[in-house]
Amino acid sequence: MFYRFVITIVALFVLQVVEANDAELPVLRVLNWSEYIAVDESMDPESPIEDRAFCLSEFSKKFGCQIEYYEYEETIEAYSRIRKNAGFYDVVIASMGEINRMQKGGALDRLDKTKILNYRYVSLFYDSNKADEEVWNFAMPYLYGTTGIAYRSDLVANPVISWKQLFDPDELLRGKISVMNDSQVMFGIASVYKGKDPNSLKPSDYRKLTQEFRKLKEGGYLYDVSSNVEELSTCLLNGELAMAVMYSGDALAVSSVNPNIKYVVPEEGSEIYVDSLAVLDDSSQKELAYKFVNFMLDPEVNARNSIELLFPTMNLAALSVVERERPDLLSNADIYPLPDTLLSLKEFNAYSVVQEQYWNRFINED
């Protein structure tokens, strides 16, 4: 009994020491898209993502810190959360359109590239893209991808090749279509469908494009308006959805579970996005934030996230790792688009209060 008592006291003491040490560790707060970091699927899904995501757990151990990891689902949500929580986040991963808005709003730190040695693996891309030269001083690329249509080939009348099949759907699709709850993406797609430039829209254009979504809702075609990857994947798998607007990697991940689920970038064109890492200007952990950005650009780390998530990378050294580990991914045109497809793609960078007002009005209408 005495020994048991001693062991219990020692165990409690050790636990208190560990908790005290943890409390003293610096904390890095990271904001990223939902479902956008590789996790160990064999682990309990209820366990913290900081434990399940290899790059988060490995970084914490290597640099003696804690990571608090936060997720968002809509393009414009990232900047909104940063503005509402000044000084809270240290690193953000967001699309280049949002990075541009953050930079213009003074939210980002101008990167000291001498602290990001792994920059050399992406510098060829950055240095050649002069159109965005200024924004490249504030962000480093994580992964990129396309936006298209995921659909059940066994639940549609014909293979999907056009946005017309989404906006002017077959009767079979009543109650079986989902569009993203993302004004920037959805107005961009609608403008491509109507032959307009997605980055040069006027207020009157948003009013007209809203009608395309109203027709879907009033015709009873919409099952949901959602950007929740897990929810969309589940509904595609169980057949509640037959067609959904999705990001390429998310669509390909669910198609690997059910081969009847296909992904397509429609022939009219669509969105290409580069999601990048940036350090917040008001971060209280800038040195640690720089180490995290550099760590995420490490070829092995970047390649593993790319392979697991099925999103392509522009990290040249990481591409060599992908070629070594999964050469089939490099030859998959749904992941790494062919030149003809690339020419039809644009970044959707337009955002305005008017855009958001029209979208919210559509969402909230009965």
Salt bridges, closest charged atoms under 4 A:
GLU68 OE1 - ARG29 NE 2.86
GLU77 OE2 - ARG81 NH1 3.28
GLU98 OE1 - ARG101 NH1 2.97
ASP109 OD1 - LYS286 NZ 3.24
GLU133 OE2 - LYS130 NZ 3.71
GLU134 OE2 - ARG110 NH2 2.53
ASP154 OD2 - ARG152 NH2 2.82
ASP168 OD2 - LYS164 NZ 2.97
GLU171 OE1 - ARG174 NE 2.62
ASP197 OD1 - LYS346 NZ 3.62
ASP205 OD1 - LYS196 NZ 3.46
GLU212 OE2 - LYS194 NZ 3.69
GLU212 OE1 - LYS215 NZ 3.34
ASP281 OD1 - LYS286 NZ 3.74
GLU287 OE2 - LYS115 NZ 2.75
GLU300 OE2 - ARG324 NH2 3.38
GLU325 OE2 - ARG324 NE 2.91
ASP328 OD2 - ARG326 NH2 2.78
GLU365 OE2 - ARG214 NH2 2.76
